[in-house]
Amino acid sequence: MLTKIFEAYEYLGVVSTLNRSEGIVVIRGTVDTYTDIIEILPNLPFFVEICEEE
């Protein structure tokens, strides 16, 4: 579902599964799409925890 949502947003980021059984994914975006991704995630119809890599 998450992949379809991001595809609908003109490929803001690429969704990859890190751990299927735990539902852990990574979304790879760009500097240009970062703000949009951060705005979309809290509005999804399921729990989202944002862990940023520094």
N, CA, C and O atoms as a CHARMM CRD file, in Angstrom:
* protein
*
  216
    1    1 MET  N      0.81900  -1.19300   0.00000 PROA 1      0.00000
    2    1 MET  CA     0.00000   0.00000   0.00000 PROA 1      0.00000
    3    1 MET  C      0.87000   1.26600   0.00000 PROA 1      0.00000
    4    1 MET  O      0.59200   2.21500  -0.73300 PROA 1      0.00000
    5    2 LEU  N      1.90500   1.27100   0.81500 PROA 2      0.00000
    6    2 LEU  CA     2.78100   2.44100   0.90100 PROA 2      0.00000
    7    2 LEU  C      3.43800   2.73000  -0.44600 PROA 2      0.00000
    8    2 LEU  O      3.53800   3.88500  -0.86000 PROA 2      0.00000
    9    3 THR  N      3.88100   1.68700  -1.11700 PROA 3      0.00000
   10    3 THR  CA     4.50700   1.86700  -2.42700 PROA 3      0.00000
   11    3 THR  C      3.53500   2.51200  -3.40800 PROA 3      0.00000
   12    3 THR  O      3.90800   3.42600  -4.14300 PROA 3      0.00000
   13    4 LYS  N      2.29600   2.04200  -3.42100 PROA 4      0.00000
   14    4 LYS  CA     1.28400   2.59800  -4.33000 PROA 4      0.00000
   15    4 LYS  C      1.02500   4.07100  -4.03200 PROA 4      0.00000
   16    4 LYS  O      0.85200   4.87100  -4.95200 PROA 4      0.00000
   17    5 ILE  N      0.99800   4.42900  -2.75100 PROA 5      0.00000
   18    5 ILE  CA     0.78700   5.82800  -2.36600 PROA 5      0.00000
   19    5 ILE  C      1.91900   6.69700  -2.90100 PROA 5      0.00000
   20    5 ILE  O      1.67400   7.76500  -3.46100 PROA 5      0.00000
   21    6 PHE  N      3.16100   6.24000  -2.72800 PROA 6      0.00000
   22    6 PHE  CA     4.29300   7.04200  -3.19200 PROA 6      0.00000
   23    6 PHE  C      4.38100   7.07300  -4.71400 PROA 6      0.00000
   24    6 PHE  O      4.84000   8.06500  -5.28100 PROA 6      0.00000
   25    7 GLU  N      3.95200   6.01100  -5.38500 PROA 7      0.00000
   26    7 GLU  CA     3.89300   6.04300  -6.84700 PROA 7      0.00000
   27    7 GLU  C      2.86400   7.07100  -7.31200 PROA 7      0.00000
   28    7 GLU  O      3.08300   7.77100  -8.30100 PROA 7      0.00000
   29    8 ALA  N      1.75200   7.16000  -6.60300 PROA 8      0.00000
   30    8 ALA  CA     0.70800   8.12500  -6.96000 PROA 8      0.00000
   31    8 ALA  C      1.18800   9.56300  -6.78700 PROA 8      0.00000
   32    8 ALA  O      0.69100  10.46900  -7.45600 PROA 8      0.00000
   33    9 TYR  N      2.13500   9.77200  -5.90500 PROA 9      0.00000
   34    9 TYR  CA     2.69900  11.10900  -5.68500 PROA 9      0.00000
   35    9 TYR  C      3.88300  11.37700  -6.61100 PROA 9      0.00000
   36    9 TYR  O      4.79800  12.11900  -6.25200 PROA 9      0.00000
   37   10 GLU  N      3.86800  10.77900  -7.79300 PROA 10     0.00000
   38   10 GLU  CA     4.91000  11.03900  -8.79700 PROA 10     0.00000
   39   10 GLU  C      6.30100  10.63900  -8.31300 PROA 10     0.00000
   40   10 GLU  O      7.27800  11.35300  -8.54100 PROA 10     0.00000
   41   11 TYR  N      6.37700   9.50100  -7.64900 PROA 11     0.00000
   42   11 TYR  CA     7.66600   8.95100  -7.22300 PROA 11     0.00000
   43   11 TYR  C      8.47100   9.90400  -6.34500 PROA 11     0.00000
   44   11 TYR  O      9.61800  10.22900  -6.65100 PROA 11     0.00000
   45   12 LEU  N      7.85700  10.34300  -5.25800 PROA 12     0.00000
   46   12 LEU  CA     8.57200  11.19500  -4.30100 PROA 12     0.00000
   47   12 LEU  C      9.73300  10.45600  -3.66600 PROA 12     0.00000
   48   12 LEU  O     10.74200  11.06000  -3.30100 PROA 12     0.00000
   49   13 GLY  N      9.58600   9.15900  -3.53700 PROA 13     0.00000
   50   13 GLY  CA    10.63100   8.35400  -2.92800 PROA 13     0.00000
   51   13 GLY  C     10.46500   6.91200  -3.34800 PROA 13     0.00000
   52   13 GLY  O      9.41900   6.51600  -3.86100 PROA 13     0.00000
   53   14 VAL  N     11.49900   6.13600  -3.12700 PROA 14     0.00000
   54   14 VAL  CA    11.47700   4.71300  -3.43700 PROA 14     0.00000
   55   14 VAL  C     11.31700   3.95900  -2.12800 PROA 14     0.00000
   56   14 VAL  O     12.10200   4.14500  -1.19900 PROA 14     0.00000
   57   15 VAL  N     10.29500   3.10400  -2.05300 PROA 15     0.00000
   58   15 VAL  CA    10.00800   2.34300  -0.84400 PROA 15     0.00000
   59   15 VAL  C     10.66100   0.97200  -0.96100 PROA 15     0.00000
   60   15 VAL  O     10.45700   0.26800  -1.94900 PROA 15     0.00000
   61   16 SER  N     11.45200   0.58900   0.05300 PROA 16     0.00000
   62   16 SER  CA    12.08900  -0.72600   0.10500 PROA 16     0.00000
   63   16 SER  C     11.81100  -1.36200   1.45900 PROA 16     0.00000
   64   16 SER  O     11.84300  -0.68600   2.48800 PROA 16     0.00000
   65   17 THR  N     11.54000  -2.65500   1.45700 PROA 17     0.00000
   66   17 THR  CA    11.27600  -3.38000   2.69600 PROA 17     0.00000
   67   17 THR  C     12.59100  -3.79100   3.34200 PROA 17     0.00000
   68   17 THR  O     13.45900  -4.37600   2.69400 PROA 17     0.00000
   69   18 LEU  N     12.72800  -3.47600   4.63500 PROA 18     0.00000
   70   18 LEU  CA    13.90700  -3.90200   5.38800 PROA 18     0.00000
   71   18 LEU  C     13.61600  -5.17200   6.18000 PROA 18     0.00000
   72   18 LEU  O     14.45900  -6.06500   6.25900 PROA 18     0.00000
   73   19 ASN  N     12.40500  -5.25300   6.77500 PROA 19     0.00000
   74   19 ASN  CA    12.00300  -6.42400   7.54900 PROA 19     0.00000
   75   19 ASN  C     10.50200  -6.61300   7.37300 PROA 19     0.00000
   76   19 ASN  O      9.70300  -5.91100   7.99200 PROA 19     0.00000
   77   20 ARG  N     10.13200  -7.55200   6.53700 PROA 20     0.00000
   78   20 ARG  CA     8.71900  -7.76200   6.19500 PROA 20     0.00000
   79   20 ARG  C      7.89000  -8.16600   7.41000 PROA 20     0.00000
   80   20 ARG  O      6.78300  -7.66000   7.59100 PROA 20     0.00000
   81   21 SER  N      8.40300  -9.06500   8.24000 PROA 21     0.00000
   82   21 SER  CA     7.62300  -9.55500   9.38300 PROA 21     0.00000
   83   21 SER  C      7.35900  -8.46300  10.41800 PROA 21     0.00000
   84   21 SER  O      6.35000  -8.50900  11.12200 PROA 21     0.00000
   85   22 GLU  N      8.25300  -7.49000  10.51400 PROA 22     0.00000
   86   22 GLU  CA     8.07300  -6.38500  11.45600 PROA 22     0.00000
   87   22 GLU  C      7.48400  -5.14300  10.78300 PROA 22     0.00000
   88   22 GLU  O      7.18900  -4.15300  11.45200 PROA 22     0.00000
   89   23 GLY  N      7.31500  -5.19700   9.47200 PROA 23     0.00000
   90   23 GLY  CA     6.74000  -4.06300   8.74700 PROA 23     0.00000
   91   23 GLY  C      7.66500  -2.86400   8.66600 PROA 23     0.00000
   92   23 GLY  O      7.20600  -1.72200   8.62700 PROA 23     0.00000
   93   24 ILE  N      8.96400  -3.11900   8.64000 PROA 24     0.00000
   94   24 ILE  CA     9.94000  -2.02400   8.60100 PROA 24     0.00000
   95   24 ILE  C     10.34900  -1.76300   7.15400 PROA 24     0.00000
   96   24 ILE  O     10.77500  -2.66400   6.43200 PROA 24     0.00000
   97   25 VAL  N     10.20400  -0.50700   6.75600 PROA 25     0.00000
   98   25 VAL  CA    10.58200  -0.10100   5.40400 PROA 25     0.00000
   99   25 VAL  C     11.47400   1.12800   5.47600 PROA 25     0.00000
  100   25 VAL  O     11.56400   1.79800   6.50400 PROA 25     0.00000
  101   26 VAL  N     12.12000   1.39900   4.37300 PROA 26     0.00000
  102   26 VAL  CA    12.88300   2.63500   4.22400 PROA 26     0.00000
  103   26 VAL  C     12.33600   3.33600   2.98600 PROA 26     0.00000
  104   26 VAL  O     12.00100   2.69900   1.98700 PROA 26     0.00000
  105   27 ILE  N     12.25400   4.64600   3.07200 PROA 27     0.00000
  106   27 ILE  CA    11.84600   5.44200   1.91700 PROA 27     0.00000
  107   27 ILE  C     13.03600   6.30400   1.53700 PROA 27     0.00000
  108   27 ILE  O     13.49600   7.13900   2.31600 PROA 27     0.00000
  109   28 ARG  N     13.52000   6.08800   0.33600 PROA 28     0.00000
  110   28 ARG  CA    14.66600   6.85700  -0.14200 PROA 28     0.00000
  111   28 ARG  C     14.15000   7.99300  -1.01900 PROA 28     0.00000
  112   28 ARG  O     13.59600   7.77500  -2.09600 PROA 28     0.00000
  113   29 GLY  N     14.34500   9.18900  -0.53000 PROA 29     0.00000
  114   29 GLY  CA    13.92700  10.37000  -1.27300 PROA 29     0.00000
  115   29 GLY  C     15.13900  11.21300  -1.61400 PROA 29     0.00000
  116   29 GLY  O     16.28100  10.77500  -1.47200 PROA 29     0.00000
  117   30 THR  N     14.87800  12.40800  -2.05800 PROA 30     0.00000
  118   30 THR  CA    15.95200  13.34100  -2.38700 PROA 30     0.00000
  119   30 THR  C     15.81600  14.57800  -1.51200 PROA 30     0.00000
  120   30 THR  O     14.83300  14.73600  -0.78800 PROA 30     0.00000
  121   31 VAL  N     16.78800  15.43100  -1.58600 PROA 31     0.00000
  122   31 VAL  CA    16.72400  16.69700  -0.85700 PROA 31     0.00000
  123   31 VAL  C     15.47100  17.46900  -1.27800 PROA 31     0.00000
  124   31 VAL  O     14.83100  18.12200  -0.45400 PROA 31     0.00000
  125   32 ASP  N     15.13300  17.38900  -2.54400 PROA 32     0.00000
  126   32 ASP  CA    13.96800  18.11400  -3.06300 PROA 32     0.00000
  127   32 ASP  C     12.63100  17.53200  -2.60200 PROA 32     0.00000
  128   32 ASP  O     11.64500  18.26300  -2.51100 PROA 32     0.00000
  129   33 THR  N     12.58100  16.22400  -2.30800 PROA 33     0.00000
  130   33 THR  CA    11.30900  15.59700  -1.93100 PROA 33     0.00000
  131   33 THR  C     11.17100  15.36000  -0.43300 PROA 33     0.00000
  132   33 THR  O     10.10400  14.95800   0.03000 PROA 33     0.00000
  133   34 TYR  N     12.22100  15.60100   0.32400 PROA 34     0.00000
  134   34 TYR  CA    12.22600  15.31400   1.76700 PROA 34     0.00000
  135   34 TYR  C     11.05000  15.96300   2.50800 PROA 34     0.00000
  136   34 TYR  O     10.34300  15.28200   3.25100 PROA 34     0.00000
  137   35 THR  N     10.83700  17.24100   2.31900 PROA 35     0.00000
  138   35 THR  CA     9.77000  17.95600   3.02800 PROA 35     0.00000
  139   35 THR  C      8.40100  17.36400   2.70200 PROA 35     0.00000
  140   35 THR  O      7.57000  17.19800   3.59400 PROA 35     0.00000
  141   36 ASP  N      8.16500  17.04900   1.44300 PROA 36     0.00000
  142   36 ASP  CA     6.88500  16.45400   1.04800 PROA 36     0.00000
  143   36 ASP  C      6.68400  15.09000   1.70400 PROA 36     0.00000
  144   36 ASP  O      5.58800  14.78000   2.17300 PROA 36     0.00000
  145   37 ILE  N      7.72900  14.28400   1.73700 PROA 37     0.00000
  146   37 ILE  CA     7.63700  12.95900   2.35900 PROA 37     0.00000
  147   37 ILE  C      7.29700  13.08900   3.84100 PROA 37     0.00000
  148   37 ILE  O      6.42400  12.37900   4.34100 PROA 37     0.00000
  149   38 ILE  N      7.97100  13.97900   4.53600 PROA 38     0.00000
  150   38 ILE  CA     7.73700  14.17400   5.96800 PROA 38     0.00000
  151   38 ILE  C      6.31900  14.68000   6.22900 PROA 38     0.00000
  152   38 ILE  O      5.74100  14.37000   7.27100 PROA 38     0.00000
  153   39 GLU  N      5.75600  15.44200   5.31900 PROA 39     0.00000
  154   39 GLU  CA     4.37900  15.92500   5.47300 PROA 39     0.00000
  155   39 GLU  C      3.35200  14.82300   5.20800 PROA 39     0.00000
  156   39 GLU  O      2.29900  14.79800   5.84500 PROA 39     0.00000
  157   40 ILE  N      3.64200  13.92300   4.29000 PROA 40     0.00000
  158   40 ILE  CA     2.70700  12.86200   3.92300 PROA 40     0.00000
  159   40 ILE  C      2.64400  11.76100   4.98500 PROA 40     0.00000
  160   40 ILE  O      1.55600  11.30200   5.33400 PROA 40     0.00000
  161   41 LEU  N      3.78700  11.34000   5.49500 PROA 41     0.00000
  162   41 LEU  CA     3.83900  10.17000   6.38300 PROA 41     0.00000
  163   41 LEU  C      2.89400  10.22800   7.58000 PROA 41     0.00000
  164   41 LEU  O      2.21800   9.23100   7.83600 PROA 41     0.00000
  165   42 PRO  N      2.80000  11.32200   8.32900 PROA 42     0.00000
  166   42 PRO  CA     1.89600  11.33200   9.48800 PROA 42     0.00000
  167   42 PRO  C      0.41400  11.26300   9.11500 PROA 42     0.00000
  168   42 PRO  O     -0.42400  11.02200   9.98400 PROA 42     0.00000
  169   43 ASN  N      0.08500  11.46600   7.86400 PROA 43     0.00000
  170   43 ASN  CA    -1.30500  11.46000   7.41900 PROA 43     0.00000
  171   43 ASN  C     -1.74700  10.13400   6.81100 PROA 43     0.00000
  172   43 ASN  O     -2.86000  10.03100   6.29400 PROA 43     0.00000
  173   44 LEU  N     -0.89400   9.12700   6.86600 PROA 44     0.00000
  174   44 LEU  CA    -1.25200   7.82000   6.32600 PROA 44     0.00000
  175   44 LEU  C     -2.19300   7.09400   7.28600 PROA 44     0.00000
  176   44 LEU  O     -2.19500   7.38100   8.48300 PROA 44     0.00000
  177   45 PRO  N     -2.99900   6.15000   6.77100 PROA 45     0.00000
  178   45 PRO  CA    -3.99800   5.47700   7.60900 PROA 45     0.00000
  179   45 PRO  C     -3.43900   4.34000   8.46900 PROA 45     0.00000
  180   45 PRO  O     -4.17500   3.42500   8.83700 PROA 45     0.00000
  181   46 PHE  N     -2.16100   4.39300   8.78500 PROA 46     0.00000
  182   46 PHE  CA    -1.54800   3.39400   9.65400 PROA 46     0.00000
  183   46 PHE  C     -0.40100   4.04700  10.41500 PROA 46     0.00000
  184   46 PHE  O      0.04600   5.14100  10.06800 PROA 46     0.00000
  185   47 PHE  N      0.07100   3.36100  11.46100 PROA 47     0.00000
  186   47 PHE  CA     1.12900   3.90200  12.31300 PROA 47     0.00000
  187   47 PHE  C      2.41700   4.07700  11.51400 PROA 47     0.00000
  188   47 PHE  O      2.81600   3.20000  10.74800 PROA 47     0.00000
  189   48 VAL  N      3.04800   5.21400  11.70700 PROA 48     0.00000
  190   48 VAL  CA     4.32800   5.50400  11.06600 PROA 48     0.00000
  191   48 VAL  C      5.26400   6.08400  12.11100 PROA 48     0.00000
  192   48 VAL  O      4.91900   7.03700  12.80900 PROA 48     0.00000
  193   49 GLU  N      6.44300   5.50400  12.21300 PROA 49     0.00000
  194   49 GLU  CA     7.49100   6.06600  13.06500 PROA 49     0.00000
  195   49 GLU  C      8.60900   6.52500  12.13800 PROA 49     0.00000
  196   49 GLU  O      9.12500   5.74400  11.34000 PROA 49     0.00000
  197   50 ILE  N      8.97300   7.78000  12.24800 PROA 50     0.00000
  198   50 ILE  CA    10.00600   8.34300  11.37800 PROA 50     0.00000
  199   50 ILE  C     11.34200   8.29200  12.10500 PROA 50     0.00000
  200   50 ILE  O     11.51700   8.89900  13.16100 PROA 50     0.00000
  201   51 CYS  N     12.27800   7.55700  11.51900 PROA 51     0.00000
  202   51 CYS  CA    13.63600   7.44600  12.05700 PROA 51     0.00000
  203   51 CYS  C     14.56500   8.02500  11.00300 PROA 51     0.00000
  204   51 CYS  O     14.72100   7.45200   9.92500 PROA 51     0.00000
  205   52 GLU  N     15.16900   9.13700  11.30700 PROA 52     0.00000
  206   52 GLU  CA    16.01900   9.80400  10.32900 PROA 52     0.00000
  207   52 GLU  C     17.46900   9.41200  10.52400 PROA 52     0.00000
  208   52 GLU  O     17.96000   9.31000  11.64800 PROA 52     0.00000
  209   53 GLU  N     18.14100   9.19500   9.41100 PROA 53     0.00000
  210   53 GLU  CA    19.56700   8.90400   9.43900 PROA 53     0.00000
  211   53 GLU  C     20.31000  10.21300   9.29900 PROA 53     0.00000
  212   53 GLU  O     19.97800  11.03000   8.44100 PROA 53     0.00000
  213   54 GLU  N     21.30900  10.42000  10.13000 PROA 54     0.00000
  214   54 GLU  CA    22.07100  11.67600  10.06700 PROA 54     0.00000
  215   54 GLU  C     23.39500  11.47200   9.40400 PROA 54     0.00000
  216   54 GLU  O     24.16800  12.42000   9.26500 PROA 54     0.00000
